[in-house]
Amino acid sequence: MARSDTRPVITLRSTAGTGHTYVTRKNRRNNPDHLLLRKYDPTFGRHVVFREER
């Protein structure tokens, strides 16, 4: 599968301050803003908001 500029690899960092990250892809054409997802932070022990960092 070819790499694409419309679906770049992004890093999601925990807003709880633990430093835990997830890596995913997103479609820049459909979601041009920063991505916010609620995911599980194993260091913190609960679900928190993860914010896209560029």
N, CA, C and O atoms as a Maestro MAE file, in Angstrom:
{
 s_m_m2io_version
 :::
 2.0.0
}

f_m_ct {
 s_m_title
 :::
 protein
 m_atom[216] {
  # First column is atom index #
  i_m_mmod_type
  r_m_x_coord
  r_m_y_coord
  r_m_z_coord
  i_m_residue_number
  s_m_chain_name
  s_m_pdb_residue_name
  s_m_pdb_atom_name
  i_m_atomic_number
  :::
  1 25 0.849 -1.172 0.000 1 A "MET " " N  " 7
  2 3 0.000 0.000 0.000 1 A "MET " " CA " 6
  3 2 0.901 1.243 0.000 1 A "MET " " C  " 6
  4 15 1.858 1.336 0.769 1 A "MET " " O  " 8
  5 25 0.573 2.184 -0.872 2 A "ALA " " N  " 7
  6 3 1.382 3.391 -1.000 2 A "ALA " " CA " 6
  7 2 1.088 4.373 0.125 2 A "ALA " " C  " 6
  8 15 -0.036 4.450 0.623 2 A "ALA " " O  " 8
  9 25 2.112 5.122 0.516 3 A "ARG " " N  " 7
  10 3 1.934 6.186 1.515 3 A "ARG " " CA " 6
  11 2 1.177 7.332 0.851 3 A "ARG " " C  " 6
  12 15 1.322 7.574 -0.347 3 A "ARG " " O  " 8
  13 25 0.372 8.031 1.639 4 A "SER " " N  " 7
  14 3 -0.448 9.087 1.077 4 A "SER " " CA " 6
  15 2 -0.375 10.334 1.953 4 A "SER " " C  " 6
  16 15 -0.303 10.239 3.178 4 A "SER " " O  " 8
  17 25 -0.394 11.497 1.317 5 A "ASP " " N  " 7
  18 3 -0.416 12.751 2.063 5 A "ASP " " CA " 6
  19 2 -1.804 13.073 2.588 5 A "ASP " " C  " 6
  20 15 -1.939 13.855 3.529 5 A "ASP " " O  " 8
  21 25 -2.844 12.482 1.997 6 A "THR " " N  " 7
  22 3 -4.190 12.748 2.496 6 A "THR " " CA " 6
  23 2 -4.506 11.936 3.743 6 A "THR " " C  " 6
  24 15 -5.408 12.303 4.496 6 A "THR " " O  " 8
  25 25 -3.772 10.817 3.988 7 A "ARG " " N  " 7
  26 3 -3.965 9.995 5.188 7 A "ARG " " CA " 6
  27 2 -2.641 9.841 5.925 7 A "ARG " " C  " 6
  28 15 -2.050 8.762 5.904 7 A "ARG " " O  " 8
  29 25 -2.161 10.905 6.578 8 A "PRO " " N  " 7
  30 3 -0.863 10.829 7.256 8 A "PRO " " CA " 6
  31 2 -0.956 10.070 8.586 8 A "PRO " " C  " 6
  32 15 -2.030 9.943 9.174 8 A "PRO " " O  " 8
  33 25 0.188 9.575 9.037 9 A "VAL " " N  " 7
  34 3 0.288 8.947 10.353 9 A "VAL " " CA " 6
  35 2 0.349 10.062 11.386 9 A "VAL " " C  " 6
  36 15 1.159 10.980 11.261 9 A "VAL " " O  " 8
  37 25 -0.507 9.989 12.413 10 A "ILE " " N  " 7
  38 3 -0.523 11.010 13.464 10 A "ILE " " CA " 6
  39 2 -0.316 10.338 14.816 10 A "ILE " " C  " 6
  40 15 -0.576 9.146 14.978 10 A "ILE " " O  " 8
  41 25 0.147 11.109 15.768 11 A "THR " " N  " 7
  42 3 0.350 10.639 17.134 11 A "THR " " CA " 6
  43 2 -0.713 11.259 18.026 11 A "THR " " C  " 6
  44 15 -0.954 12.465 17.973 11 A "THR " " O  " 8
  45 25 -1.347 10.431 18.842 12 A "LEU " " N  " 7
  46 3 -2.326 10.906 19.824 12 A "LEU " " CA " 6
  47 2 -1.673 10.827 21.191 12 A "LEU " " C  " 6
  48 15 -1.241 9.753 21.609 12 A "LEU " " O  " 8
  49 25 -1.594 11.965 21.903 13 A "ARG " " N  " 7
  50 3 -0.959 12.006 23.216 13 A "ARG " " CA " 6
  51 2 -2.024 12.243 24.285 13 A "ARG " " C  " 6
  52 15 -2.954 13.023 24.079 13 A "ARG " " O  " 8
  53 25 -1.884 11.577 25.411 14 A "SER " " N  " 7
  54 3 -2.839 11.664 26.508 14 A "SER " " CA " 6
  55 2 -2.849 13.065 27.114 14 A "SER " " C  " 6
  56 15 -1.798 13.677 27.303 14 A "SER " " O  " 8
  57 25 -4.045 13.564 27.415 15 A "THR " " N  " 7
  58 3 -4.172 14.869 28.072 15 A "THR " " CA " 6
  59 2 -4.035 14.739 29.584 15 A "THR " " C  " 6
  60 15 -4.035 15.747 30.291 15 A "THR " " O  " 8
  61 25 -3.919 13.501 30.096 16 A "ALA " " N  " 7
  62 3 -3.763 13.296 31.534 16 A "ALA " " CA " 6
  63 2 -2.336 13.572 31.989 16 A "ALA " " C  " 6
  64 15 -2.068 13.597 33.190 16 A "ALA " " O  " 8
  65 25 -1.418 13.779 31.051 17 A "GLY " " N  " 7
  66 3 -0.045 14.098 31.412 17 A "GLY " " CA " 6
  67 2 0.825 12.891 31.701 17 A "GLY " " C  " 6
  68 15 1.906 13.035 32.272 17 A "GLY " " O  " 8
  69 25 0.377 11.704 31.319 18 A "THR " " N  " 7
  70 3 1.156 10.497 31.591 18 A "THR " " CA " 6
  71 2 2.198 10.226 30.516 18 A "THR " " C  " 6
  72 15 3.142 9.472 30.753 18 A "THR " " O  " 8
  73 25 2.046 10.820 29.349 19 A "GLY " " N  " 7
  74 3 2.979 10.596 28.255 19 A "GLY " " CA " 6
  75 2 2.624 9.414 27.382 19 A "GLY " " C  " 6
  76 15 3.368 9.100 26.453 19 A "GLY " " O  " 8
  77 25 1.508 8.744 27.649 20 A "HIS " " N  " 7
  78 3 1.104 7.598 26.832 20 A "HIS " " CA " 6
  79 2 0.626 8.089 25.470 20 A "HIS " " C  " 6
  80 15 -0.048 9.115 25.377 20 A "HIS " " O  " 8
  81 25 0.977 7.352 24.410 21 A "THR " " N  " 7
  82 3 0.603 7.753 23.053 21 A "THR " " CA " 6
  83 2 -0.013 6.584 22.301 21 A "THR " " C  " 6
  84 15 0.247 5.420 22.607 21 A "THR " " O  " 8
  85 25 -0.836 6.917 21.311 22 A "TYR " " N  " 7
  86 3 -1.356 5.984 20.324 22 A "TYR " " CA " 6
  87 2 -0.953 6.527 18.968 22 A "TYR " " C  " 6
  88 15 -0.780 7.736 18.810 22 A "TYR " " O  " 8
  89 25 -0.800 5.644 17.982 23 A "VAL " " N  " 7
  90 3 -0.480 6.050 16.620 23 A "VAL " " CA " 6
  91 2 -1.609 5.578 15.722 23 A "VAL " " C  " 6
  92 15 -2.036 4.427 15.810 23 A "VAL " " O  " 8
  93 25 -2.098 6.469 14.850 24 A "THR " " N  " 7
  94 3 -3.191 6.136 13.954 24 A "THR " " CA " 6
  95 2 -3.050 6.950 12.675 24 A "THR " " C  " 6
  96 15 -2.114 7.737 12.536 24 A "THR " " O  " 8
  97 25 -3.964 6.766 11.755 25 A "ARG " " N  " 7
  98 3 -4.017 7.557 10.525 25 A "ARG " " CA " 6
  99 2 -5.329 8.313 10.499 25 A "ARG " " C  " 6
  100 15 -6.313 7.897 11.111 25 A "ARG " " O  " 8
  101 25 -5.336 9.435 9.780 26 A "LYS " " N  " 7
  102 3 -6.585 10.174 9.619 26 A "LYS " " CA " 6
  103 2 -6.656 10.753 8.226 26 A "LYS " " C  " 6
  104 15 -5.631 10.945 7.572 26 A "LYS " " O  " 8
  105 25 -7.849 11.028 7.775 27 A "ASN " " N  " 7
  106 3 -8.070 11.624 6.472 27 A "ASN " " CA " 6
  107 2 -8.101 13.139 6.638 27 A "ASN " " C  " 6
  108 15 -9.042 13.683 7.216 27 A "ASN " " O  " 8
  109 25 -7.084 13.814 6.138 28 A "ARG " " N  " 7
  110 3 -7.004 15.274 6.295 28 A "ARG " " CA " 6
  111 2 -8.083 16.011 5.522 28 A "ARG " " C  " 6
  112 15 -8.467 17.120 5.894 28 A "ARG " " O  " 8
  113 25 -8.574 15.407 4.453 29 A "ARG " " N  " 7
  114 3 -9.602 16.066 3.651 29 A "ARG " " CA " 6
  115 2 -10.924 16.141 4.414 29 A "ARG " " C  " 6
  116 15 -11.634 17.142 4.325 29 A "ARG " " O  " 8
  117 25 -11.258 15.087 5.165 30 A "ASN " " N  " 7
  118 3 -12.519 15.063 5.930 30 A "ASN " " CA " 6
  119 2 -12.372 15.693 7.310 30 A "ASN " " C  " 6
  120 15 -13.333 16.260 7.830 30 A "ASN " " O  " 8
  121 25 -11.174 15.605 7.919 31 A "ASN " " N  " 7
  122 3 -10.938 16.105 9.279 31 A "ASN " " CA " 6
  123 2 -9.707 17.007 9.296 31 A "ASN " " C  " 6
  124 15 -8.637 16.566 9.714 31 A "ASN " " O  " 8
  125 25 -9.830 18.247 8.858 32 A "PRO " " N  " 7
  126 3 -8.647 19.113 8.817 32 A "PRO " " CA " 6
  127 2 -8.205 19.623 10.190 32 A "PRO " " C  " 6
  128 15 -7.055 20.032 10.348 32 A "PRO " " O  " 8
  129 25 -9.097 19.606 11.189 33 A "ASP " " N  " 7
  130 3 -8.764 20.103 12.521 33 A "ASP " " CA " 6
  131 2 -8.029 19.028 13.318 33 A "ASP " " C  " 6
  132 15 -7.901 17.887 12.875 33 A "ASP " " O  " 8
  133 25 -7.548 19.415 14.505 34 A "HIS " " N  " 7
  134 3 -6.907 18.459 15.400 34 A "HIS " " CA " 6
  135 2 -7.924 17.412 15.836 34 A "HIS " " C  " 6
  136 15 -9.085 17.726 16.099 34 A "HIS " " O  " 8
  137 25 -7.478 16.185 15.908 35 A "LEU " " N  " 7
  138 3 -8.338 15.072 16.263 35 A "LEU " " CA " 6
  139 2 -8.335 14.879 17.779 35 A "LEU " " C  " 6
  140 15 -7.276 14.883 18.407 35 A "LEU " " O  " 8
  141 25 -9.520 14.710 18.363 36 A "LEU " " N  " 7
  142 3 -9.668 14.424 19.788 36 A "LEU " " CA " 6
  143 2 -10.422 13.111 19.916 36 A "LEU " " C  " 6
  144 15 -11.550 12.992 19.437 36 A "LEU " " O  " 8
  145 25 -9.807 12.123 20.560 37 A "LEU " " N  " 7
  146 3 -10.448 10.831 20.764 37 A "LEU " " CA " 6
  147 2 -10.375 10.454 22.239 37 A "LEU " " C  " 6
  148 15 -9.387 10.740 22.916 37 A "LEU " " O  " 8
  149 25 -11.428 9.811 22.726 38 A "ARG " " N  " 7
  150 3 -11.451 9.334 24.105 38 A "ARG " " CA " 6
  151 2 -11.027 7.872 24.085 38 A "ARG " " C  " 6
  152 15 -11.747 7.010 23.581 38 A "ARG " " O  " 8
  153 25 -9.842 7.602 24.643 39 A "LYS " " N  " 7
  154 3 -9.271 6.262 24.625 39 A "LYS " " CA " 6
  155 2 -8.752 5.906 26.019 39 A "LYS " " C  " 6
  156 15 -8.682 6.755 26.908 39 A "LYS " " O  " 8
  157 25 -8.393 4.635 26.188 40 A "TYR " " N  " 7
  158 3 -7.931 4.143 27.487 40 A "TYR " " CA " 6
  159 2 -6.457 4.471 27.690 40 A "TYR " " C  " 6
  160 15 -5.627 4.208 26.819 40 A "TYR " " O  " 8
  161 25 -6.143 5.040 28.831 41 A "ASP " " N  " 7
  162 3 -4.759 5.325 29.219 41 A "ASP " " CA " 6
  163 2 -4.373 4.315 30.297 41 A "ASP " " C  " 6
  164 15 -4.830 4.437 31.433 41 A "ASP " " O  " 8
  165 25 -3.533 3.308 29.968 42 A "PRO " " N  " 7
  166 3 -3.202 2.278 30.948 42 A "PRO " " CA " 6
  167 2 -2.391 2.794 32.135 42 A "PRO " " C  " 6
  168 15 -2.466 2.223 33.223 42 A "PRO " " O  " 8
  169 25 -1.620 3.861 31.944 43 A "THR " " N  " 7
  170 3 -0.848 4.421 33.041 43 A "THR " " CA " 6
  171 2 -1.765 5.094 34.060 43 A "THR " " C  " 6
  172 15 -1.570 4.963 35.269 43 A "THR " " O  " 8
  173 25 -2.765 5.815 33.558 44 A "PHE " " N  " 7
  174 3 -3.713 6.536 34.402 44 A "PHE " " CA " 6
  175 2 -4.807 5.603 34.931 44 A "PHE " " C  " 6
  176 15 -5.366 5.842 36.001 44 A "PHE " " O  " 8
  177 25 -5.110 4.539 34.178 45 A "GLY " " N  " 7
  178 3 -6.084 3.553 34.620 45 A "GLY " " CA " 6
  179 2 -7.521 3.854 34.269 45 A "GLY " " C  " 6
  180 15 -8.430 3.239 34.827 45 A "GLY " " O  " 8
  181 25 -7.752 4.786 33.358 46 A "ARG " " N  " 7
  182 3 -9.119 5.087 32.919 46 A "ARG " " CA " 6
  183 2 -9.108 5.732 31.543 46 A "ARG " " C  " 6
  184 15 -8.048 6.014 30.986 46 A "ARG " " O  " 8
  185 25 -10.303 5.963 30.998 47 A "HIS " " N  " 7
  186 3 -10.423 6.594 29.699 47 A "HIS " " CA " 6
  187 2 -10.233 8.101 29.841 47 A "HIS " " C  " 6
  188 15 -10.812 8.725 30.730 47 A "HIS " " O  " 8
  189 25 -9.415 8.685 28.955 48 A "VAL " " N  " 7
  190 3 -9.183 10.120 28.924 48 A "VAL " " CA " 6
  191 2 -9.177 10.582 27.474 48 A "VAL " " C  " 6
  192 15 -9.181 9.761 26.557 48 A "VAL " " O  " 8
  193 25 -9.167 11.877 27.269 49 A "VAL " " N  " 7
  194 3 -9.125 12.452 25.928 49 A "VAL " " CA " 6
  195 2 -7.686 12.442 25.443 49 A "VAL " " C  " 6
  196 15 -6.771 12.868 26.147 49 A "VAL " " O  " 8
  197 25 -7.507 11.947 24.228 50 A "PHE " " N  " 7
  198 3 -6.212 11.971 23.571 50 A "PHE " " CA " 6
  199 2 -6.276 12.996 22.454 50 A "PHE " " C  " 6
  200 15 -7.226 13.009 21.671 50 A "PHE " " O  " 8
  201 25 -5.256 13.867 22.376 51 A "ARG " " N  " 7
  202 3 -5.236 14.950 21.397 51 A "ARG " " CA " 6
  203 2 -4.140 14.701 20.370 51 A "ARG " " C  " 6
  204 15 -3.050 14.235 20.702 51 A "ARG " " O  " 8
  205 25 -4.447 15.017 19.135 52 A "GLU " " N  " 7
  206 3 -3.478 14.873 18.057 52 A "GLU " " CA " 6
  207 2 -2.347 15.871 18.238 52 A "GLU " " C  " 6
  208 15 -2.584 17.040 18.539 52 A "GLU " " O  " 8
  209 25 -1.129 15.411 18.054 53 A "GLU " " N  " 7
  210 3 0.009 16.335 18.042 53 A "GLU " " CA " 6
  211 2 0.703 16.196 16.699 53 A "GLU " " C  " 6
  212 15 0.794 15.100 16.146 53 A "GLU " " O  " 8
  213 25 1.189 17.309 16.183 54 A "ARG " " N  " 7
  214 3 1.816 17.295 14.848 54 A "ARG " " CA " 6
  215 2 3.275 17.608 14.959 54 A "ARG " " C  " 6
  216 15 3.977 17.645 13.949 54 A "ARG " " O  " 8
  :::
 }
 m_bond[215] {
  # First column is bond index #
  i_m_from
  i_m_to
  i_m_order
  :::
  1 1 2 1
  2 2 3 1
  3 3 4 2
  4 3 5 1
  5 5 6 1
  6 6 7 1
  7 7 8 2
  8 7 9 1
  9 9 10 1
  10 10 11 1
  11 11 12 2
  12 11 13 1
  13 13 14 1
  14 14 15 1
  15 15 16 2
  16 15 17 1
  17 17 18 1
  18 18 19 1
  19 19 20 2
  20 19 21 1
  21 21 22 1
  22 22 23 1
  23 23 24 2
  24 23 25 1
  25 25 26 1
  26 26 27 1
  27 27 28 2
  28 27 29 1
  29 29 30 1
  30 30 31 1
  31 31 32 2
  32 31 33 1
  33 33 34 1
  34 34 35 1
  35 35 36 2
  36 35 37 1
  37 37 38 1
  38 38 39 1
  39 39 40 2
  40 39 41 1
  41 41 42 1
  42 42 43 1
  43 43 44 2
  44 43 45 1
  45 45 46 1
  46 46 47 1
  47 47 48 2
  48 47 49 1
  49 49 50 1
  50 50 51 1
  51 51 52 2
  52 51 53 1
  53 53 54 1
  54 54 55 1
  55 55 56 2
  56 55 57 1
  57 57 58 1
  58 58 59 1
  59 59 60 2
  60 59 61 1
  61 61 62 1
  62 62 63 1
  63 63 64 2
  64 63 65 1
  65 65 66 1
  66 66 67 1
  67 67 68 2
  68 67 69 1
  69 69 70 1
  70 70 71 1
  71 71 72 2
  72 71 73 1
  73 73 74 1
  74 74 75 1
  75 75 76 2
  76 75 77 1
  77 77 78 1
  78 78 79 1
  79 79 80 2
  80 79 81 1
  81 81 82 1
  82 82 83 1
  83 83 84 2
  84 83 85 1
  85 85 86 1
  86 86 87 1
  87 87 88 2
  88 87 89 1
  89 89 90 1
  90 90 91 1
  91 91 92 2
  92 91 93 1
  93 93 94 1
  94 94 95 1
  95 95 96 2
  96 95 97 1
  97 97 98 1
  98 98 99 1
  99 99 100 2
  100 99 101 1
  101 101 102 1
  102 102 103 1
  103 103 104 2
  104 103 105 1
  105 105 106 1
  106 106 107 1
  107 107 108 2
  108 107 109 1
  109 109 110 1
  110 110 111 1
  111 111 112 2
  112 111 113 1
  113 113 114 1
  114 114 115 1
  115 115 116 2
  116 115 117 1
  117 117 118 1
  118 118 119 1
  119 119 120 2
  120 119 121 1
  121 121 122 1
  122 122 123 1
  123 123 124 2
  124 123 125 1
  125 125 126 1
  126 126 127 1
  127 127 128 2
  128 127 129 1
  129 129 130 1
  130 130 131 1
  131 131 132 2
  132 131 133 1
  133 133 134 1
  134 134 135 1
  135 135 136 2
  136 135 137 1
  137 137 138 1
  138 138 139 1
  139 139 140 2
  140 139 141 1
  141 141 142 1
  142 142 143 1
  143 143 144 2
  144 143 145 1
  145 145 146 1
  146 146 147 1
  147 147 148 2
  148 147 149 1
  149 149 150 1
  150 150 151 1
  151 151 152 2
  152 151 153 1
  153 153 154 1
  154 154 155 1
  155 155 156 2
  156 155 157 1
  157 157 158 1
  158 158 159 1
  159 159 160 2
  160 159 161 1
  161 161 162 1
  162 162 163 1
  163 163 164 2
  164 163 165 1
  165 165 166 1
  166 166 167 1
  167 167 168 2
  168 167 169 1
  169 169 170 1
  170 170 171 1
  171 171 172 2
  172 171 173 1
  173 173 174 1
  174 174 175 1
  175 175 176 2
  176 175 177 1
  177 177 178 1
  178 178 179 1
  179 179 180 2
  180 179 181 1
  181 181 182 1
  182 182 183 1
  183 183 184 2
  184 183 185 1
  185 185 186 1
  186 186 187 1
  187 187 188 2
  188 187 189 1
  189 189 190 1
  190 190 191 1
  191 191 192 2
  192 191 193 1
  193 193 194 1
  194 194 195 1
  195 195 196 2
  196 195 197 1
  197 197 198 1
  198 198 199 1
  199 199 200 2
  200 199 201 1
  201 201 202 1
  202 202 203 1
  203 203 204 2
  204 203 205 1
  205 205 206 1
  206 206 207 1
  207 207 208 2
  208 207 209 1
  209 209 210 1
  210 210 211 1
  211 211 212 2
  212 211 213 1
  213 213 214 1
  214 214 215 1
  215 215 216 2
  :::
 }
}
